[in-house]
């Protein structure tokens, strides 16, 4: 589990690092290692929040506002748990708390921290994986089920066709787009550089594949046999046969 400690009080930040380090040592043989990064400024955590499974936060000095930062993370599409560490500020009293949050009181007690880690492990197991995409105006996140297929708009952009009928544009080459999907076994790239979610393939004929959305995509000569073989393997793997 990858954790971020975001605290603008250096002594508290170092203490949390030590406590999480000890907690990690205790969990090596059971729930695994805790990987910890720490930050002391607002900008640092807003840059790469999606690489973490949770954030421990207490930011209240030099004009910082932990609740405001947390809400900014949510607006940016970050859905991971945020644990507010309550010391000088009791964040429980805030009127604008985001969702998916927990609380710890300072000074942090070992037993209470361990209980929070247990809760985070449950949340991680329940969490649906989301794929991150970017374009010129926003970063957005899709689950595997939401993306039906995609095709290149040009060498630097992919047009994404979603389950709800909408379209999105992702700023990525075909190669980088496929790399982002490499952790999923249900996507296949066709010879024409269309990327198809095999769970939505309805029929395959000699020169085209038809999706459950009604869209049809042309196939190259001889490609239908290879595609059918891949679909059969995907179905077998996911049906437990």
C-alpha positions as CSV (number, residue, x, y, z in Angstrom):
1,X,0.0,0.0,0.0
2,X,1.4,3.4,-1.0
3,X,0.7,6.2,1.5
4,X,1.3,10.0,1.4
5,X,1.8,12.0,4.6
6,X,0.9,15.7,3.9
7,X,1.7,17.8,7.0
8,X,3.2,21.3,7.1
9,X,4.4,20.8,10.6
10,X,7.8,19.1,10.2
11,X,8.0,17.4,13.6
12,X,4.5,15.9,13.2
13,X,5.3,14.8,9.7
14,X,8.5,13.0,10.8
15,X,6.6,11.4,13.7
16,X,3.9,10.1,11.4
17,X,6.7,8.7,9.1
18,X,8.2,6.8,12.1
19,X,4.8,5.5,13.2
20,X,3.9,4.3,9.7
21,X,7.4,2.7,9.4
22,X,6.9,0.7,12.5
23,X,3.4,-0.3,11.4
24,X,4.9,-1.4,8.1
25,X,7.5,-3.6,9.9
26,X,4.7,-5.3,11.9
27,X,2.7,-6.0,8.7
28,X,5.4,-7.4,6.4
29,X,4.4,-11.0,6.9
30,X,0.6,-10.4,6.9
31,X,-0.8,-7.5,4.9
32,X,2.5,-6.3,3.3
33,X,4.8,-3.3,3.3
34,X,3.6,0.2,3.6
35,X,5.4,2.6,1.2
36,X,5.5,6.1,2.5
37,X,6.2,9.5,0.9
38,X,5.9,12.7,2.8
39,X,5.1,16.3,1.7
40,X,5.1,19.6,3.5
41,X,3.4,21.8,0.9
42,X,0.1,22.1,-0.9
43,X,1.5,22.0,-4.4
44,X,3.5,18.9,-3.9
45,X,0.6,16.6,-3.0
46,X,-1.7,18.1,-5.7
47,X,0.9,17.1,-8.4
48,X,0.7,13.3,-8.2
49,X,-2.0,12.2,-5.8
50,X,-3.2,9.2,-7.9
51,X,-0.1,7.2,-7.3
52,X,-1.2,6.8,-3.6
53,X,-3.8,4.6,-2.0
54,X,-4.5,7.1,0.8
55,X,-3.3,10.5,2.1
56,X,-2.8,11.4,5.8
57,X,-3.3,15.2,6.0
58,X,-2.9,18.1,8.4
59,X,-2.3,21.4,6.6
60,X,-3.1,24.6,8.5
61,X,0.0,26.8,8.5
62,X,1.0,29.6,6.2
63,X,-2.5,30.0,4.8
64,X,-3.0,26.3,4.0
65,X,-6.4,24.8,4.5
66,X,-6.4,20.9,4.6
67,X,-10.2,20.8,3.8
68,X,-9.8,23.1,0.9
69,X,-6.9,21.0,-0.4
70,X,-8.9,17.8,0.0
71,X,-11.8,19.2,-1.9
72,X,-9.4,20.3,-4.7
73,X,-8.2,16.7,-4.9
74,X,-11.8,15.6,-5.3
75,X,-12.5,18.1,-8.0
76,X,-9.4,16.9,-9.8
77,X,-10.8,13.4,-9.8
78,X,-8.9,11.9,-6.8
79,X,-11.2,9.5,-5.0
80,X,-8.7,7.9,-2.6
81,X,-9.3,8.0,1.2
82,X,-8.1,11.1,3.0
83,X,-7.3,10.8,6.7
84,X,-7.5,14.1,8.5
85,X,-5.1,14.2,11.4
86,X,-6.7,16.4,14.0
87,X,-4.4,18.4,16.3
88,X,-4.6,22.2,16.4
89,X,-7.5,22.0,14.0
90,X,-10.4,19.5,14.6
91,X,-11.4,18.8,11.0
92,X,-14.6,17.0,12.2
93,X,-16.1,20.4,12.7
94,X,-15.7,21.5,9.1
95,X,-18.9,22.3,7.2
96,X,-17.4,21.3,3.8
97,X,-15.8,17.9,4.2
98,X,-15.4,15.8,1.1
99,X,-16.5,12.1,0.9
100,X,-14.4,9.0,1.7
101,X,-12.6,10.4,4.8
102,X,-11.3,9.2,8.1
103,X,-10.0,10.9,11.2
104,X,-7.0,10.5,13.5
105,X,-6.4,12.5,16.7
106,X,-2.9,13.9,17.5
107,X,-0.8,12.8,19.1
108,X,-1.4,9.7,17.1
109,X,-1.7,6.5,19.1
110,X,-0.3,3.2,17.7
111,X,-3.5,1.2,18.1
112,X,-5.7,3.9,16.5
113,X,-3.3,4.2,13.5
114,X,-3.3,0.4,13.1
115,X,-7.1,0.4,13.1
116,X,-7.1,3.1,10.3
117,X,-4.7,1.0,8.2
118,X,-7.1,-2.0,8.6
119,X,-9.9,0.2,7.3
120,X,-7.8,1.4,4.4
121,X,-7.0,-2.2,3.4
122,X,-10.7,-3.0,3.2
123,X,-11.4,0.1,1.1
124,X,-8.5,-0.8,-1.3
125,X,-9.9,-4.3,-1.7
126,X,-13.4,-2.9,-2.5
127,X,-12.2,-0.1,-4.7
128,X,-12.9,-0.3,-8.5
129,X,-9.8,0.3,-10.5
130,X,-10.0,3.4,-12.6
131,X,-7.9,4.3,-15.6
132,X,-6.5,7.9,-15.8
133,X,-6.7,9.8,-19.1
134,X,-5.8,13.4,-19.9
135,X,-6.6,16.0,-22.5
136,X,-5.9,19.7,-22.8
137,X,-8.7,20.8,-20.4
138,X,-8.9,18.0,-17.8
139,X,-7.8,14.8,-16.2
140,X,-10.6,12.2,-16.1
141,X,-11.0,8.7,-14.9
142,X,-12.9,5.7,-16.3
143,X,-13.5,2.2,-15.1
144,X,-12.9,-0.7,-17.4
145,X,-16.6,-1.2,-17.9
146,X,-17.1,2.4,-19.1
147,X,-14.7,2.3,-22.1
148,X,-16.3,0.4,-25.0
149,X,-13.7,1.2,-27.7
150,X,-11.4,3.9,-28.9
151,X,-9.7,4.9,-32.2
152,X,-7.0,7.5,-33.1
153,X,-8.1,11.0,-34.0
154,X,-4.5,11.7,-35.0
155,X,-1.0,10.7,-33.9
156,X,-1.5,12.4,-30.5
157,X,-5.1,11.9,-29.6
158,X,-7.6,9.0,-29.1
159,X,-11.3,9.3,-29.3
160,X,-12.9,7.2,-26.6
161,X,-16.4,5.8,-27.0
162,X,-18.1,5.2,-23.6
163,X,-20.9,2.9,-22.5
164,X,-23.3,5.8,-21.9
165,X,-23.0,6.9,-25.6
166,X,-20.7,9.8,-24.8
167,X,-17.3,10.5,-26.3
168,X,-14.1,11.8,-24.7
169,X,-10.8,12.7,-26.2
170,X,-7.6,11.5,-24.6
171,X,-4.2,13.1,-25.2
172,X,-2.2,10.0,-26.0
173,X,-0.6,8.2,-28.9
174,X,-2.0,4.8,-29.8
175,X,1.1,3.2,-28.2
176,X,0.8,5.1,-25.0
177,X,-2.9,4.6,-24.9
178,X,-2.4,0.8,-25.1
179,X,0.2,1.0,-22.4
180,X,-2.3,2.6,-20.1
181,X,-4.6,-0.4,-20.6
182,X,-1.9,-3.0,-20.3
183,X,-3.1,-4.2,-16.9
184,X,-6.5,-5.3,-18.4
185,X,-6.9,-8.5,-20.4
186,X,-10.1,-7.5,-22.1
187,X,-8.8,-4.9,-24.5
188,X,-7.4,-5.8,-27.9
189,X,-5.8,-3.5,-30.5
190,X,-6.9,-4.1,-34.1
191,X,-4.7,-3.7,-37.1
192,X,-6.4,-0.4,-37.9
193,X,-5.4,0.8,-34.4
194,X,-8.9,0.7,-33.0
195,X,-8.8,-0.6,-29.4
196,X,-11.8,-2.7,-28.5
197,X,-13.2,-3.9,-25.1
198,X,-13.8,-7.6,-25.9
199,X,-16.6,-7.8,-23.3
200,X,-18.7,-5.6,-25.7
201,X,-18.1,-7.6,-28.9
202,X,-21.4,-9.0,-30.2
203,X,-20.5,-10.7,-33.5
204,X,-17.4,-11.1,-35.7
205,X,-17.7,-11.6,-39.4
206,X,-15.0,-11.8,-42.1
207,X,-14.5,-8.1,-42.5
208,X,-16.1,-6.4,-39.5
209,X,-16.7,-6.7,-35.7
210,X,-20.0,-5.5,-34.4
211,X,-20.3,-4.2,-30.8
212,X,-23.2,-4.4,-28.4
213,X,-23.5,-0.6,-28.8
214,X,-24.4,-1.2,-32.5
215,X,-21.1,0.3,-33.8
216,X,-19.2,-1.7,-36.4
217,X,-15.4,-1.7,-37.0
218,X,-13.8,-2.9,-40.2
219,X,-11.3,-5.7,-40.0
220,X,-8.3,-6.4,-42.1
221,X,-8.0,-9.5,-44.3
222,X,-7.6,-12.5,-42.1
223,X,-7.9,-10.6,-38.9
224,X,-11.3,-12.0,-37.9
225,X,-9.8,-15.4,-37.1
226,X,-7.2,-13.9,-34.8
227,X,-9.8,-11.7,-33.1
228,X,-12.2,-14.7,-32.6
229,X,-9.4,-16.7,-31.0
230,X,-8.6,-13.8,-28.6
231,X,-12.3,-13.4,-27.7
232,X,-12.7,-17.1,-27.1
233,X,-9.6,-17.1,-24.8
234,X,-10.9,-14.1,-22.9
235,X,-14.3,-15.7,-22.4
236,X,-12.8,-18.9,-21.2
237,X,-10.5,-17.2,-18.8
238,X,-13.3,-15.1,-17.3
239,X,-15.9,-17.8,-17.1
240,X,-13.6,-20.0,-14.9
241,X,-13.7,-22.9,-17.4
